[in-house]
Amino acid sequence: MKKLSARTWICFVLIGLVGQFSWTIENMYLNVYLYNTISQNTSYIATMVACSAITATLTTLVMGVVSDRVGRRKPFIVIGYLLWGVSVAAFGFVTTKSLGVAAAAAMVVILDCVMTCFGSTANDAAFNAYVTDVTDHNNRGRAEAVLSILPLISMLVIFGLFDGMTQQGKWQQFFLIFGIMVTVTGFASLFLLKDETLPKNENAFFSSIVYGFRPSVWKEHLRLYLALIALCVFSIAVQVFFPYLIIYMQSYLMLDSYAIVLGVVLLVASVVSVVGGRFMDKIGLLRFTVPAGIVMFLGLVLMFFARGMIAVIGAGIVMMSGYMLLQSALAATVRDHTPTDKVGQFQGIRMVFTVLIPMCTGPYIGSFLIAMTNAGATYEDLGTVKQVPTPWIFLGAAAVLLLVLIPITMLKRRNTDA
């Protein structure tokens, strides 16, 4: 059994949380920055999102293999965070005054790809592999429970403390603060991270990249791919409603105090996740997935009926608690079944199942449900008139979530430890 020291936990929280700050900015603020300060042409935003998703997946595939071949994660985390911070800060210096509209917009798109490249190298490829390296099946549930709340904490911190800066147009200071924070974390990692020396992957480079896509590998590591499929289905269910959640509360429920709702829900769900993580490892990850899934399913159904602020908070706590517990259990299961000598190269495969496929399917399912059930109500987003989300996005997500039982059941049958 690998015991996680206080130093390791500090690394998990510090490196993980600061990384999530950057991803929150990349996912939620760059489009606003591009639209508000450079161009209202939404085609630039669409191009940026698509290029970023492709860059993240390809970078993780390649750099995960590279870290396996080197047999170390620390250099990629340290150098990656140092450069990641510089790329974040650089956004604040892109202006239309010096470059013009088209060139400035193109520069933001290019910078986003550069930022994503450094971030995916440091966080998606190296840090995620490092977590798998230093944990085992006795403590992965607890580790994942802690890591799963970091994106939510990131959103709370940025929305609560720094959103006002963006509304006041202080973008340069905004990007500079977080850029310095990421770079400083890179320096801190140099001293905090314990350098693990791992067996080197001596296989051919291209062969290693395509390794995880081979049918023979699927057959050999069937339990890993069943776990990835389960995580993929779960992620698709989340993407059915999550992109529309704030808009739903603002435009359908007319909750002006949606920030309070989100704050209470995320804080309580985070506590539940951390507490649940302690039981996850004792009960067994696969045994934990079904009750966690039931809680999330129940929460999604309750969200369909919830209307007032108190009702939405109650339903939201149930939904997000189940969401975080199920995500933690499935992610830890993936780590358990990842081959120890190929941890890095499987991070790219994980990105395909948890980012690429879900983000290319889930939002469109939600959009279809909105179009089918919307009674003509609209709102304006980034200059585009869109339909107001309806409660059916939650029932749609619940229906997709039910499908996760198929890979979980198949995995249980093949796992004598379940």
N, C-alpha and C positions, 0 to 999 in steps of 0.2 A: 504493500500500500504506500502510495506517495503522499507524504504529509505536506500540506501547503503552509509555508511559513508566513509570518506577518509581512515580510518583505515581498513575497510573491503576491499576496493579496493587495498590497499597495500598488504594485505594478499593474495588476489587473484593473483596479479602479482608476488609477491616474492615466495610464496609457489608453485604456478603453474609453473613459469619459471624454478626454480631450479629443480623441479621434471622432467620437460622436458629435462633439461641437462642430467639427469641420464638415461632417456629413450632413448635419442639420442645416448648416449654412448653404452647402452645395445643393441640397434637395429643396429647401424652402425659401431661400433668400436670393440666390443668384438670378432666378427668373424675374423677381421683383426689381432687383438692381438693374438688370438689363432693360426692362420695360420702362422704369421710371426715369432713368438717367441717360439712356443711350437711344433706344428706338422702341416705338410702340408696334413695330412689325413683329407679330407673334411667330412668324416663320423662323426668326432667329432663335426663339425659345425652343421651338420644336426641334430644330437642328441641334441645339446645344444638348438637350435631354437625350436624343438618340445617340449622338457622338459619345456622350459621357457613359451611357450604359454599355456600349460596345467596348469602349476603352477599359472600363472596370473589369469586364469579363475576360478580355484578352490579356490584360496586364496580370490579373490574378492567376490565370492559366500558366503564363510564361514564367513569372517571378516565383510562383510556388515551386515550379520545377527547378529553377535556378537555386533557390534556397535549399532544396533537397540535395542538389549536386554539390553545393558548398558544404553542407552538413551543419549549418549554423543559421539561427534566426536573428540574433542580436544586431549584427551589422545592418541588416535590411530594415529593422525597426528604427534604429538610431538615425541612420542616414536618411531613411525615408521620412521620418518626422521632421528632421532638420529642413529638408527641401520642401516638404509639404507645407510647413509654416511660411516659408518664403513665398510660395505660390499663392497661398491664401492672402497674404498681405499685398501682393502685387495687384489684385483686383482694384484696390482703392486708387491706383494711379492710372487707370485706364479712363480717359475722358474724350469726349467728342471735340473739345477745343483743340487738342493737339493732333488728333488722328482723323477726325471726321466721323460721321455716323456709321457708314459701312465698315470702315477699317476698325473702329472701336468695337462694333458688334462682333466682327470676325475675331478680334483679339480676345474678347471675353470667351468666345466659344473655344478658341485654341487654349487659353489659360485654364479653362475648365477641364479640358482633356489632360493638360499637363498636371493640374492639381489632382485629378482623379488617378492618373498614373502613379504619382508619388503616394497618394493615400491608399490605393489598392495594394501597392507593393508593401507598404509599411503595416497597414491594418488588415486588409482582407487576406493577403497571402502570408505575411510573416507573423503578425501578432496572433491571428487565429490559429495558425499552425503551432505557435509557441504554447498557447493555452492547451492544445491537445497534447503536446509533448510533456508538459509538466503536471498534467492531471491524469487520473485513472478512473475506472468505473466506480470507485468508492467515494469520489468527491466531485465528479463532473456535474452532477445535478445541482449541487450547491454553487459551483462556479458559474454555471450557465444562468442560474437564478439571479445572481448578482449582475452578470454581464447583460442580462435581458432588460434590466431596469435602467441601464445607462442611457439609451436613446431617449427615454421618457424624461429622465432628469435633465438631459441636455436641452430638450425642448422647453421644459419649465424654466431653466436658468436663462436661456436666450430670450424667450418670450417675456419673462418677468423682469429681467434686468437690462436687456440691451435692445429690445424692440423699439423703444422710444428713440434711440439714436438713428435708426433707419427711417423712422417717420419724420425726423427732423432733417434728413438728408445728410447726416454725418457718416457717410459710407466709408470714407477713407479711414477715419478713426475706428469704425466698426471692424473693418477687415484687418487693420493693423493690430488691434488688441488680440484678436484670435490667431492671427499669424504668429505674433510673438509668443503667445501661449503654446502653440503647437511646437514651435522651434525650441522653446525652453524645455518642453517635455522630452524632445529628442535628446537634449543635453543631459537631462535628469536620467533618462533611460540608460545612458552610457555608464552610469554609476549604480543605478538601482537593479538593472536586469542581470540576472545570473546567466552567464553565457553557457548554454547547453551545447555540448559536442555530440553530434548525431552521426549515425552511419550514413555515408555518402551514397547517393544514387549514381551508379556508374553507367546506367543505360544511355543510349543515344538520345540527344536532346529532343529531336522531333518525335521520336518514339515515345518519350516520356510525356510530351504534351498531349498526344492523341491516345495515350494509354487508357485513360478512364472512359473513352468512348467506344472501346472495342467490346463486341458481344461476349467474347471469351472472358473478359474481365468482369462484366456484369454477372456472368454465371459463377465465376470464382468468388466474387464478393457480393453475392445476392442480398445478404442481410444489410449491407451498407446501402445498396441502391434502393431497397425497400424502405429503409429509413429516410433516404433522400426523397423518395416519391411521397412519403407521408408528410415530410416537411414542405415539399412543393405544394401539395394539395392544401395544407394548412395556410401557406403563404398566399395562394390564390384566393382562398376564402377571405383573408384579411384585406387583400387588395380590392375586393368587391365593394367594401364599405369605407375603408380607411381614407382614401383620397378625397372622399366627399363628406367626411364626418363634421368638420368645422362648418362647412357651407350648409349642411343639413341643419345644424343647430342654429345658425344665423338666419337662414332664409326660410326654413320650413317651420321650425319650432319657435322662431322669433325670440331666441334667448340672447339678450344683449350681454348678459353676464356669463357667456360661454367659457371665458377664461377661468372663472371660479369653478365651474363645473369640471372642466378638464383638470384643473389643479387638484381638486379633491379626489377625483377618480384616479388620477395617475399616482398620487401619493399613497392612497390606501392600497391600490393594486400593487404598487412597488413593495410595500410592507408584506402583503400576502405572498408575493413571489419569493422574497427572501426567507420568510418563515417556511413556506412550502418547500423550498430548496433543501432544507434540513431533513425533511421527511422523504424527499424524492429518492435520495441515495439509499435510505434504509428500506423503503418499500420496494424499490426496483423501478427503473425508468419506464419500462413497458407497462408495468402494472399501473403506473401513475398516469399514463397518457389517457386512458379511458375516462376516469373521473374528472381529470382536467378538461378533457374535451366536452364532457357533459355540462360542466360549469360554463364553459364558453358558449356552448349551444344554447343553454338556458338564458344566458345574458343577451345573446343576439335576439332571441324571441321576445324577451322583456323589452329590449330597445324598440322593437316594432310597435309595441303598445304604449310605451312611455311618452308622456307629453309635457308635463310640468317639470320645473327645475329639480325638485326633490326626487320625482320618479326617475328622471333621466340620470341623476347622480347614482341612485340605487341600482338601476339596470346597468349603468356604465361600470360600476365597481364590479358587479358579477361578471360582465362580459370581459373587461380588461384583466381581471384576476385570472380567469380561465385562459385567456389569450396568452398571458405571460407564463403561466405554469405549463401550458401545453407546448409553447415554443421552447421553453427551457428543457423539458423532457425530451422532445424530439431532437433538438440540437445536440444534447448530451449523448443521445443514442447514436447519432451520426458520428460523433467523436469516438465512441466506444468501438465502432466497427470500421473505423478508418485504419488501414494498414500502417503500422508504426514506422515502416521504412519509406513510406510514400505520402506522408502527411501533407507536405507542401503542394505536391502536384494535384492532390484531391481538393485543394481549396478552390481551384478554378471550376472543378466539377460542381462543388457546392454552390458557387455563384450562379451557375446555369440553372440549378434547381430552385434556389431561394430568391434570386433577383430577376434573371433574364426571363424565364418562363412566366412566373407570377405577374411581373409588371407588364408583360405583353398580353395577358389574358384577363386577369382579375378586373382591372379598371374598365375594360370593355364590357364585361358581364354586368358590372354596376351601371354603366352608361346605358346599356340595353334595357335594364330594368327601370331605370329612371324614365327613359323615353316611352316605355310601355305603360307606365302608371302615372306619369305627370299629367296634370290637368291644364297645362298651358302656362303655368307659373314659370317666370324666368328671372335670372340675375345676370349682372355683367361682371366678367372676370377677364382682366387684362385686355379690355377693349372688345371682348367677344361676348355676345349674348348667349347664355346657356340656360338649360332647364334646371329648375330647383330639384335637388335630390328628394326622394320620397322614402318612407320607412321600409319599402320593399327591398332596399339594398341589404338590410339586415337579415330578412328571411332568405334572400338569395345567398348570402354568405353562409347562413346556417345550412342550407341545402348542400352547398359545396363542401362544407365541413364534414357532413355525414360520410362523404366518400373517403375520408381519411381512415375510416374503420377498415377498409379493404387492405391497404398495405400493412396496417398495424396488426390485423388478424393474421395475415400471411407471415409477418415477421415473428409473431409470437409462436407460431407453429414450427418455425425454424430455429428458434432460440430456446435452448433447454434451460437457460437461466431466467426466462421470463416468468 
